């Protein structure tokens, strides 16, 4: 990092990645609300201050409809930065704050960003594909329309799970396993939860962590790949907005 890494580590083991996610998600959430104030939904506690479907689609919501219906494949990257309500973003950002720093402590900040990004893509791809499978029962069906950081968050859990299985710490692996099972069960109990995104994110994070091997030191090309991941995520949001504007025009 051309001598910047020691300076950046003063902001935490994750080099400020958790803070970046929280600020970016917060800014996009407010932008979604501002883009369609009349469409804001307040139909209940779980839907309090929910951006309209149109505004979420404009900023890069994913799912079977955007990805397979409209061909907006780049939303596999953008959807993880968007949220559907105050409680949705609040709980997800709490998990990012709690899970990103310890993951970065074990894998390094660059590989943490890579795991986070890959998990999000895998999660929303799984949800989009499952959304068009006709024979699945309703509780196993994918999403036609989905957003949220929970897919990449499950990827961080998958990375911690692999760390334990790889031999880094069995205690960390057991904790990650218990957390994954608890959160998956909670997802099947609560209505409106995208369980395919969670499962895809967990699997994607685990596989990415396996390829990156946490017991080997992080390299400079990992940091470069992390920067590319963040840049592509930004481009995906910009592409969603510009495509939405063109469609309206």
Beta strands, then each sheet from edge to edge (+ up, - down):
end
